[in-house]
Structures are given as structure tokens and as C-alpha cells.
Amino acid sequence: MLSVDNLVVRYGAVSAVRDLNLKVGRGELVALLGPNGAGKSSTINALTGLVTPASGRIVLDGQDISRVRTEDRIRAGLTSTPEGRHIFANLTVGENLRLGAATRRDPKGVRGDIDRFLALFPVLSERYGQAAGTLSGGEQQMLAISRSLMSRPKLLLLDEPSLGLAPKIVERIFDFIGELKREGLTLLVVEQNARQALRFADRVYVVSTGTLRYEGPPAELADEHGLFNLYIGG
Amino acid sequence: MDYALQQLLNALAFGAEYSLVALGLAVVFSIMGLVNFAHGEIIGVSAYSVFLAAALGLTSPFVAVLLAVAAAALAAIAFERVAFRPVRYAPTTTGLLTAFGVSIVVQNLFMLLISPKPQSVSILNGLNQMWFVGPFAVSSLQVMELIVSGLTILALVLFLNRSTLGLAIRAASRDFATVRLMGIRANRVIATAFAISGALAGIAAVFIIARRGSVSPDLGFSLVLKAFVACVIGGFGSLAGAAAGGMLLGFIEVGLLVALPQEYGGFKDALTYVIIVALLVYRPEGLLGQRVELGDKEI
């Protein structure tokens, strides 16, 4: 589904990502773990095209999208729920969801999807006409993921979905992520919260200071205590 | 009574015109952070298009109005494409200087290609008549200015709240990168904002031509300064603030004109700015502006 070869991201003289190779297969949930500043968000931003990589190749479904604009990558079926949620605070919950479906031309299907997320997250239904900025952090994350799904992506990138949320809410969000995987969605989840991310992950990549440190199944990562503690911590 | 009504209508008409032009500035500023001081030249292009069409034999005022609005929208799109797009990601001062550059170039083109002197345009004079409502004489132009501005603002509000592109413009005013993550083309959002801004300027141009009966190279410039002030009063970037600020500015100006004795009339502008400065001391973010909302974007 997604294959990243020799990705390099630089900000001026600072290398945020060095020679990263990464693959996500169809229907897989892949976790990209690592401490703060490891280059995880830079990788995601390079994948969506919001940051231009210094070099490397990004292939989505057999199509090289390295030089494709962000908007067209989204249209090609990739989408991302950014770190910090970035809901449109000045728009209502409903308007946020509608914008998520901006690329679609089937109003009935869009309406159906909106109803589905409102049923799934009743709080969004209660606050449908309210400014999304008035939602709590957890509610905003539910809205942000729902908004991403409104474009019916093939591949969803989730950047730190647990950031700033209470443990109970984080568990709820990850239950939903597991649900999405069962429905057949392909996901790449970037996290600092390794325990939650490993719950449903098929494979794990660990990065630190822009370099890949581990690649493999989550079970082995948990076994190798040294690595786990060194790069991720409890 | 007649005098009071006349002055009220004056204030409303001036306010409506300032609001239209201020809204044009605010739409672009809200999503790009660009204060487009070339906005006056969009009004200029619109006015000179009508002048040229009339000189070439156009006689229908109706067509002239459509032409004015279309020319302004196209000019705004062209300015964006040629001048502002290349500096979109540059620091805001670069955009500001670019806008001044465009303004100077276009004004000079009017002077070189047409004339530095005002040129008479009479095609829209028919809009400016005296209407007698009961015992009152009112200017048809001012009544139309008020009604058309009101309808335009209503249409703008509907567009921004109902259409996907309108929602995208509102969203982009806070978070452009995430709008792109929705698969919405940044160029399209910005071009639409400029087209709206231009169309508003075109409507203002129609009223200016009808009132003055002439066009001159600098006809939009002083109006844009007023609109800029209106935006500051209302809170820069806030669309409702721009409309309210424009209206308030109209009322302050006409109010001072009425209140000041004839021989002190020259102090009108100075006193206007004194009032605005006093207002900003108490509300530095403007009437409807918001303090920059940092929210939880970065933690």
C-alpha cells in the first residue's frame, strides 16, 4: 500500500529524518514509535506533502507521489489526522465533518457517513451545531479522526492520537482505531504512548534522532527490554 | 427632519461603501495575512473598464454594472496569480511591499495609457437621481448603495456558511495547512477569496463612478485607506468586524460633519482618527477582533 524509500527530511542544516525506509501493507496497522523529536511527525508531514523531503521516494498503491501536491495525495486516498488534532475551531462540528468530505461528489453517501459517526460518537451529535473549539480534547480527537475518515481514505495516518488526553479517553480512541483496522482500513499510527499503540499493531518501527532503530513484530519489541526502555520507556 | 434624514442616509451610504471595500480587504487578509493595498487599483481597473467600454460605444448601464464587477473580479484574480502567488510563503512584509508595487504600477499604467487627468464617464449617471418619498427628497444612489451592500453582505454570509468552498475559506482563516489535508486545493481557496474581494470592489466602483461621473488614476487609493481603518476598528481579519467598522466609520465621519461648525469642517479627518485612537486604546483588538487563539495546536 505504502512504501517509503530512503526518506530524508531536513530543516536547514538539521536532519529530522535520515534515510528512513518503511512499508505499510494493505489492511495492516503499523506503529511508528519513538521519543519526542525522533522525526515521527516530520515523516508524517513528508508523507502528506506538507513538508518537502530533501530526498527519498514515497509510493502509494504503486504510484510515486513524492512530487505530488498535498491536495492530490489526499485525493489519491491518503489522509492524515494531524498532531494536536487541528480541528477547525471556528466551524461547527457538522461543518468540520462536511469539509472532511470536500473531495467527494456523492452527497447521499456523505450524509450517510456523517450519520454513522454521529451514531458512533453521540457527543458529536449533541454538539453538531456548536463551534468545534468548544469540544473537550477527547471529543476533538474523535471529531478529527471522523473528519479524516469522511474522505473515505485507503490509508489513514494518525499522528499522536493520544497527545494530551486522559488515559481513559486514550483507551477509547485506540478501541476505535482497532475497530477501524477490523473494518479493513490500513493505518500508520505515530505514537509516544507505546502500550496503546502496540495493542493492535501488526508491525512496529522504532525511530530515534531521525534513524530507524527497530523493525519487526510488536512481541519481539516487548521482549527486548533494553530497546523498549531506551527508546520508548514505560 | 428632512436634514436629519438626509444625514442619516449619508452616514449609511458612506458606511455601506466603506464596508464593501473593507470586507474585500478582510477576506484576503483573513486567509493570507496579506493587507492588499492594491485593492484600490482593483477598483481602478473596474472603473477604467467601464470608461473604455463607454468610449467604445457601450450605452447600457446594466451591462456597464456587470462589466464593472466582472472586471474587478478578474483583476483581483490576475493580481494574485501574477504578483502575490510567487511571494505567498514569503514574510508578510514582502506581501505588503508587493501590494504597494502593484498599486504603483497599475496607477502609472492608467496615467500612461489613458491620462493622468480625470476622465468623464456618464454611463452610470442615471443611477444618481432625486427620489421624492412623501415630503422627503432622497438620493436614489444612496438608497441603492444601502440595499445593494446589504444584499451583497447577505450573499457573502450565505456563501461562507453553506458552500464547501465558503467553509474552506473560513477554515483557512485559522489553519490553512489542515484545509489542504482535506484535499481542498489551496490555489482554489485563495483564488476564490480574491475573486470575492474583487467583486466587492467592483460593486463599490459602480457607486463611485455613478456619484463622481468621472474616473481618475488614484480613485481607489484613498478609499482603501479608509477601508483599512475600518478593518482596524472592526478587528483585522474579522469579516463581521470589517462590515461593522466600515459602518461605524461612515457614522463618525458624517456625525462630525454635522456636529462641527462650518469653519472647523477641516478638522473632520483629524477628529475621526482621534476617536479611533481612543477606541483602540480600550479595545486594541478592535470591535470584533479576537485575541490570537493559540488553543491546543502546539503543546
Contacts between the chains, C-beta under 8 A, distances in Angstrom:
chain1	res1	chain2	res2	distance
A	48	B	181	6.3
A	50	B	177	5.5
A	50	B	180	7.2
A	50	B	181	7.6
A	69	B	185	7.9
A	70	B	180	4.5
A	70	B	181	6.8
A	71	B	180	5.6
A	71	B	183	5.5
A	71	B	184	6.5
A	71	B	185	4.7
A	71	B	186	6.9
A	74	B	180	7.7
A	74	B	181	6.4
A	74	B	182	6.9
A	74	B	183	3.4
A	75	B	183	5.2
A	79	B	181	6.8
A	79	B	183	7.7
A	80	B	181	5.8
A	82	B	177	7.8
A	82	B	178	6.3
A	82	B	181	6.6
A	84	B	296	6.1
A	84	B	297	5.1
A	84	B	298	6.4
A	84	B	299	6.6
A	85	B	296	7.3
A	86	B	175	5.7
A	86	B	177	7.7
A	86	B	178	4.3
A	86	B	181	7.8
A	86	B	297	6.7
A	88	B	170	7.6
A	88	B	171	4.2
A	88	B	174	6.3
A	88	B	175	6.4
A	88	B	178	7.1
A	89	B	174	6.4
A	89	B	293	6.8
A	89	B	295	5.9
A	90	B	170	6.3
A	90	B	171	7.6
A	90	B	173	7.4
A	90	B	174	5.6
A	91	B	167	6.3
A	91	B	170	6.1
A	91	B	171	5.8
A	95	B	167	5.2
A	95	B	170	8.0
A	95	B	171	8.0
A	98	B	164	6.7
A	98	B	167	6.4
A	99	B	164	6.9
A	99	B	167	5.3
A	99	B	168	6.4
A	99	B	171	6.0
A	99	B	179	7.4
A	99	B	182	5.1
A	99	B	184	7.4
A	100	B	182	5.9
A	102	B	164	5.2
A	102	B	168	6.7
A	102	B	182	4.9
A	102	B	183	5.8
A	102	B	184	4.9
A	103	B	182	7.5
A	103	B	183	3.9
A	103	B	184	7.7
A	133	B	293	7.7
A	133	B	295	6.8
A	137	B	296	6.7
A	140	B	296	7.8
A	147	B	182	7.7
A	148	B	181	7.9
A	151	B	182	7.2
A	151	B	183	6.0
A	163	B	299	6.6
A	164	B	296	6.5
A	164	B	299	5.5
